Amino acid sequence: FVLVVGTIEPRKNTALLLDAWDSLPGRYRTDFDLVFAGPAGWALPETLARLKRGQNSVRWLGYVDECDLPGLTRAATVAAYPSLYEGFGFPVAQAMAAGTAVLTSDSSSLPEVGADGCEYVDPHSSQSIASGLARLLDSDSLRRQLGEAGAATALRRYRWNICAARSLDLFRKLGAL
C-alpha cells in the first residue's frame, strides 16, 4: 500500500493526490491501496467525500495513534507526501527513518528534509505525482535504494541528540545562551 500520513487539509494536496491515483492504470489500484492516516482537519467537503467513498482502492483510516504509526509506516510499500507547503515535513522524516521509500514535493522544505532519500514530484501536477508513484511502484530496486538512502539520512540528521545539539549551537550563535 501507499501510505499518506497527516491531517486532511488543502495544503497537504489530498485532492490532487487522489486525482493522480485515479489517473494511474488499473493494475496499480489492483495491486496497491492508497491509505490515508490522519484526521479530517479542515479539508474541503468534496475531498472528504472522495475519501469516505473509498473508491479505486482508497482507504481512509482517520486518526491513527502515534504509537501505531511506525509499524504502519514500515509496512507501507511507499510513503506519499506531495504537500504544497511544509515547515518541516515530519512524516517524510519518519518514513525515511523506517526505511520506506518516500514520494514528496520538490518544493518548500521537503527537498532539504529528504535530501537524496526521496522521489521528488511537482506538487502542482497530478501527472508528475502519478509518474512518480508509477516509478516507485514499478521498481523494487528504486524503492530499496531510496529506503536505504532515506534511513541513512535520517540516522545522520534526525536523531534527537543531533537535533538537540544543533539547536543548542544555533541558540549559542544567536547569543540566546
N, C-alpha and C positions, 0 to 999 in steps of 0.2 A: 504494500500500500504506500501511497504518497501521503505524508503527514503534514498538516498545516497547524501550527500552534499559535494561538493568540486570540485576543478579543476580536469579535467580528465587528469591524468598523471600516468606514470608507478608505482610510489611508492604508489599511492592510491589503487592499486591492482584491478583495474576495470575488467581486463580480467579474473582473477581468480574468482572474484565475479560473473561475467556473466557465467562462466563455472559451478560454484556451483548452480546458479539459474537454468540453463538448466538441471542439473542433478536431480533436485527435481521432484517428481511425478507430473504429470499434474494438479492434483487438486489444488496445490499451485498457479500455474500460472492462473488457472481459477478463484480462489478466490481473488488473490492479484496481483497487478502490482509491478514491480521493477522500481522505479522512480529515475532518476539521475538529480540533480540540480547543475549545475556548468558549466563553460566554458570549451572549448576543451583543452586549455593548450597545452602541448607537448605530447599528447597521441600518441601511435603507430597508424598508419593508419588503421590497421586491427581492433583495438579496437574501433576507431571512426566509422568504417563501421558497426560494430555489433550494436553500439548504434543507428546509423541512420536507420538501417533496422527495429528496433523496434519489433523484433520477440519475441515470448514467453512472452508476456505481459511486455516487457521492454519499458519504456518511457524515453526520454531524453528531458528535458525542456531547456537545455542550461543555460545561466546565469540567476539567479533569484535575483532580487533586495533584498538587505539586509533587508529592511522593510517588505518584504513578507515572509521571512524565518521562523519567529516564528510561524505564523499561519500554514504554510505548515508542520513544524516540529511537532506541536501539533496534527495535523490531521493524521499523519502517525501512522500506527499500530506498526511499528518497524523502528528504525534508524539503518542503517548498515554502518560500517566504518572499514573494515578489512585492514587498511593501513599497509604497510610494515615498515614504519618509520614515526614518528611524533616527533616534538619538544614539542608539547603540545597536539593538537587534539581538537581545538575549537568546531568543530561540535559535538563532543561527549559531551562536557560540555553544549552546547546549547540544545541538545536533553534531557539531564538529567534535566536541568532547566525546560524544558517544560513538564516533567513527562512522556516522551516517552521512552519505553524500548529500550535499545541500545545493538547491537551486535558489538563487536570490537575485535581487535587483543590482544593476550595475550603477546605481546612484545612491545618494545620501551617504550615510556612514557605512553601509553594508560592504563595499569592497575593502574598506580599511579593516573591518572586523573579520571578514572571511579570508583575506589575503589570497593565497593560492589554493585554498581548500574548498572552493565553491565553483559551481557553474553559474555564470552571470548572464542575466537577460535584461532587456529593456522593459521596465515595468509598465510602460505605456502601450505596449504592443502585445496583443493576445497571440499573434503569430510568433513573436520572439519567445514568449513563455511556453507555447506549445512545442516549438522546436527544441527548446532546452529540455523540457520534460521528455520528449521522444529520445533525444540523445542519451539522457541518463537511463531511461527505462530500457533502452535497447542495448546498453553496453555494461556488462558486468565489470569489465576492466576499468572503464572510466569511473564507475561508482566506487570501486575498490581504491583507485588512485586518489580520488577526491576525499574519500573517507580517511585514508591514511594521512594525506596532507593536512586535512582539517584537524584530525586528532593531534598531530604533531604541533600545529599552530596553536591549538587550544592549550596543550600542555605547556608550551613555551611562553604563552602570553596571558592566559586567563586563570591560572591557579590563584587562589585567594592571597597567598603570601606574596606573589609577584604583584598583583593588583594593589595590595596594601602598601608595598614598598614604593611603587610608582606614585601612588597618591601622596605618600609622605614626602617623597622627593619634590613633587610639584608644590606642595604646601611650603616646603622649605625655600624653594626658589622664589615663591611669591612673597616670602617674608612673613607668612602667617604663623610659623612656628619657630 
